[in-house]
Amino acid sequence: MNSHSLTLKLLLIICVLNVRALNHTWGSLGIYDILLARDDVQHPGTLMSVTSQYIAFPPKYRGNYVIISAVRVWDWGFPKSFAYIDLVDGGPGYRHCKLYIESQRDEGFHVSIEYFGR
């Protein structure tokens, strides 16, 4: 009985931690999808300002010949430092993708982006 209560407590902690993060997924992952690329984007906070950045896939001067099936973003922010993330161009069904990332005022951001294709 003690091992079940410990397992339940660990699952509850994991759920609480995952709820606090603002993770996004566009599209759907299937069993035949492959990871095309992974980006890890960090930007420090600046006093009294909002930090923003556009992330493009594929990077300049590189091609992508696979159609994107899903884009997954993991926000590694801590309380009061979550990023606002928006898919502004391309994504699932296209060969390119452009994301806009914006921090909260006075805070930075740290996100991991994964691009999947078939």
BELLINVEN-V17373 format. One record per residue. N is the residue number from 1. SS is DSSP state (H for helix, E for strand, - for the rest). PHI is phi in radians with two decimals (NA if undefined). D_LAST is the distance of its C-alpha to the last C-alpha in Angstrom with 1 decimal. Layout:
BEGIN
N & SS & PHI & D_LAST
N & SS & PHI & D_LAST
END
This chain:
BEGIN
1 & - & NA & 44.6
2 & H & -1.16 & 44.3
3 & H & -1.18 & 41.0
4 & H & -1.21 & 39.6
5 & H & -1.22 & 41.0
6 & H & -1.16 & 39.6
7 & H & -1.10 & 36.1
8 & H & -1.10 & 36.5
9 & H & -1.13 & 37.7
10 & H & -1.14 & 34.8
11 & H & -1.11 & 32.3
12 & H & -1.13 & 34.3
13 & H & -1.11 & 34.3
14 & H & -1.09 & 30.5
15 & H & -1.11 & 30.1
16 & H & -1.12 & 32.7
17 & H & -1.16 & 31.0
18 & H & -1.24 & 27.6
19 & H & -1.18 & 29.3
20 & H & -1.26 & 30.9
21 & - & -1.48 & 27.7
22 & - & -1.82 & 25.9
23 & - & -1.63 & 22.2
24 & E & -2.29 & 19.7
25 & E & -2.42 & 16.1
26 & E & -1.91 & 14.7
27 & E & 1.55 & 12.0
28 & - & -2.43 & 11.1
29 & - & -1.63 & 9.4
30 & - & -2.00 & 8.6
31 & - & -1.24 & 9.5
32 & - & -1.73 & 6.4
33 & - & -1.30 & 4.8
34 & E & -2.11 & 6.3
35 & E & -1.36 & 9.0
36 & E & -1.47 & 9.2
37 & E & -2.85 & 12.8
38 & E & -2.41 & 15.6
39 & E & -2.05 & 18.8
40 & E & -2.07 & 22.1
41 & E & -2.04 & 24.4
42 & E & -2.24 & 28.1
43 & E & -2.56 & 31.0
44 & - & -1.26 & 34.5
45 & - & -1.34 & 36.5
46 & - & -2.20 & 39.3
47 & - & -1.04 & 42.5
48 & - & 1.06 & 43.0
49 & - & -2.59 & 39.8
50 & - & -1.90 & 36.1
51 & - & -1.73 & 33.5
52 & E & -2.38 & 30.4
53 & E & -2.77 & 27.6
54 & E & -1.72 & 24.6
55 & E & -2.09 & 21.4
56 & E & -2.01 & 19.2
57 & E & -2.26 & 15.7
58 & - & -1.29 & 15.6
59 & - & -1.07 & 19.2
60 & - & -0.93 & 21.8
61 & - & 1.16 & 22.0
62 & - & -2.23 & 18.5
63 & - & -1.86 & 15.6
64 & - & -2.36 & 11.9
65 & - & -1.84 & 10.3
66 & - & -1.99 & 6.7
67 & - & -1.33 & 6.5
68 & E & -1.29 & 7.0
69 & E & -1.82 & 6.5
70 & E & -2.77 & 9.5
71 & E & -2.22 & 12.4
72 & E & -2.08 & 14.9
73 & E & -2.13 & 18.4
74 & E & -1.88 & 21.0
75 & E & -1.69 & 24.6
76 & - & -1.64 & 26.9
77 & - & -1.12 & 30.0
78 & - & -1.79 & 33.2
79 & - & -0.88 & 35.5
80 & - & 1.23 & 36.3
81 & - & -2.35 & 33.7
82 & - & -1.34 & 30.5
83 & - & -1.70 & 28.5
84 & E & -1.69 & 27.6
85 & E & -2.16 & 24.0
86 & E & -2.45 & 22.8
87 & E & -1.49 & 19.7
88 & E & -1.81 & 21.6
89 & E & -2.75 & 19.2
90 & E & 1.23 & 15.6
91 & - & 1.79 & 13.1
92 & - & -0.99 & 10.5
93 & - & 1.66 & 10.2
94 & - & -2.09 & 11.4
95 & - & -1.77 & 10.9
96 & - & -2.42 & 13.7
97 & E & -2.71 & 15.2
98 & E & -2.38 & 18.8
99 & E & -1.98 & 20.4
100 & E & -2.00 & 24.1
101 & E & -2.08 & 25.7
102 & E & -2.37 & 29.4
103 & - & -1.53 & 31.7
104 & - & -1.43 & 34.7
105 & - & -1.00 & 38.1
106 & - & 1.25 & 39.4
107 & - & -2.06 & 36.2
108 & - & -1.75 & 33.4
109 & E & -2.56 & 29.8
110 & E & -2.53 & 27.3
111 & E & -2.26 & 23.6
112 & E & -2.01 & 20.5
113 & E & -2.09 & 17.2
114 & E & -2.13 & 13.7
115 & E & -1.98 & 10.7
116 & E & -2.04 & 7.2
117 & E & -2.54 & 3.8
118 & - & -2.03 & 0.0
END
